[in-house]
Amino acid sequence: MKGYNIDESKGMEIGLYSLGDLLPDAHTGNTISEQERIKNIVQTARLAEEAGLDVFSLGESHQKYFISQAHQVILGYIAAVTSKIKISSGVTVLSTADPVRVFEEFSTLDLLSDGRIELIPGRASRTGVYKLMGISLRDYEAIFEEKFNLLLQLNRERVVNWKGKYRPALEDAEILPRPLNDRLIIWRGVGGSAASAIKAGFQGVPMTLATLAGPASAFKQSVDAYRLALDQNGYNASEFPVATTSLCYIADDTSTAMREYFPYMSSGFEYVNGRPFSKYLFAEAKNSKNTLMVGNWELIVEKILYQHELYGHQRFLAQVDFGGLPFSKIEKIIDILADKVAPAVRKETKKD
Amino acid sequence: MKILGIAGSIKSRKTVLAVEAVIKAIKDKDDSAETEIISLGDFDLVFSDGRDYRDYEGDTSIVISKVMEADAFIIGTPVYQSSIPGTLKNLFDLLPKDAFYDKVAGIVTTAGSDKHFLMVESQLKPILSYMKAIVVPKYVFINEALFIDDQIVSDDIDFRIRQLAGETVRVIEVVRELKVKRESEFDF
C-alpha cells in the first residue's frame, strides 16, 4: 500500500492513540495538572517510538476533562522529539475549522516530521466546540462532508477552484506549503454504523474504524461495506488500508487486568459519556471474539489475530491512557505491547 | 431513592392531578421516598436535535438532569391523536437511549374516551422498553368524566392508583436487590 506508506511485508502496524483526556485517577481521586498531562502525552509518544511501535495518534477535543484542544501544537512537539514513528491526528475537528488552515498546518507538520504526518478529520461528538467557534449545528452533517471534500481536493490539486456553502470560494488558490511527497495521508474515522464506512468508500480514503466493545464480527459489516463501496466507485479496495482502534489494558493475567482496569474505564465513561460502563459488556472482554482489548498479552494477540482474519486490516491502534491511569501503568502497557504483542502479531500477519 | 412524577403535556390539568394522586399514594406507602413532580408545561423545552444530552441548555438541561438523576418515574400522559403528546415524546428524544436503565416507570393515563385504553401498550410501553425502563405492568387509565372539581371521584380509580403506587414501590425495592445480585456476579 504504497500511497499510504504501509509495508505489509512487515506485518500489521501496531500503535497508540490518545484522546487527551485529563481525568481523576479512579483509585486516588487525584488529577494531575494540565501541564503534566500534556507532557505525559509527549512522553507516551516518545516511549512508543523507543519501544518500536509504528504510530502515535492524538485526537482534538474541546470539552471539559480534555487537554488536546491544540492537538496540532502537541503533534508538532512530538514530531520534534521523535524521528521514526508515524504521527497522526485522530480526530481533527474539521467542522469547526477552516480546511485551508488545517491543510497548511498539517503540510507544515509533514515537512517538519520528514513525511510522518497523517490526519483524520472528524465532527466532534459533543457540541461545545460549535458554540465556541460560532458554527451552527443545524447543518452538522453537510458542513462536515463539504469541508472534508474540500480538504481532499486541496490535497489532490495544486491550484484549486472551489465554491461551497460553508466557506468563502477559492479562485485559482494555491495552498502552501505542499506536503513532503505532495500528498497528505488522510483517513476517514468511522464509528459504529456501516453508513459512515460506505461514505469512506465513496470518497476513496482509508478507514479508521473505532471498535470499542462488542463482538468483532459486528464490525465486519462496516469493513465489507467499505470495500464494496470502494470497488463500486472505481477504486481498488486492495490498495486502501483499514485501521482499528480499541481501549487497551494489559496485565499478567486476564482477571487481574479486568479487576485493575474496570474502575478506570467505568469512571472514565462517567466523566466522558455521562454514564458508567456496563459490567455485562465489560465481562465479555475475556472472550477472544470481543473487541475490548483487556487481558493478558496472549489474549490481546489472539484478539488482534482473530480480527485480522475477519477484517484483513493493516493497523491496530490501542488507547492505553484513558481514565486517569497512572503514568507508570501506561509505561508498562507500552512495554508489553511492544515486546510481546507487536512481534507476535507482526509475525503472523506479514505478507510475502 | 428519588421518584419523579412527570405530567407529559403542556396543558392537561387532569394529567397533573393524576400524577399528584399517584405520588401522594406513594408517600402514604413510604414516607421516606424523595418525590418531585414536574409538569412539562412549566418548562420551555427545545426540540431534540440529536446532540449529546449534556449539551442542552436552560430549561431543557434542567428537565434532562431531573430525569437522569431520578431512580423511578410516574409518567402521566393524556391521549393525543391516539398516542402520547409530542411534548412527552420530545422529552424521550432528548435523553440517551439507555436513560432508564435500572429505573422503574409507573404509568397513569388520562383520556377523553375509553376507546384509547390500549394506547399505552402500543405507544408508550415500546418507547420505555427501548430505553431500558422496568415498567410496572399494570397502569391506571382515567376517563376525564371521573374528574370533578379537580378531584378524582371514582373509588375504582382510587384503588387502582393505590395499587400502582404500591407496585411501583415494590418494584423499586426489587431493582435495588437486582443491582446487588448483579454486582456479586462479577469479580471486578
Boltz contact constraints between the chains, C-beta under 6 A:
constraints:
  - contact:
      token1: [A, 126]
      token2: [B, 52]
      max_distance: 6.0
  - contact:
      token1: [A, 126]
      token2: [B, 55]
      max_distance: 6.0
  - contact:
      token1: [A, 127]
      token2: [B, 51]
      max_distance: 6.0
  - contact:
      token1: [A, 127]
      token2: [B, 55]
      max_distance: 6.0
  - contact:
      token1: [A, 258]
      token2: [B, 188]
      max_distance: 6.0
  - contact:
      token1: [A, 259]
      token2: [B, 188]
      max_distance: 6.0
  - contact:
      token1: [A, 262]
      token2: [B, 188]
      max_distance: 6.0
  - contact:
      token1: [A, 274]
      token2: [B, 54]
      max_distance: 6.0
  - contact:
      token1: [A, 279]
      token2: [B, 186]
      max_distance: 6.0
  - contact:
      token1: [A, 283]
      token2: [B, 186]
      max_distance: 6.0
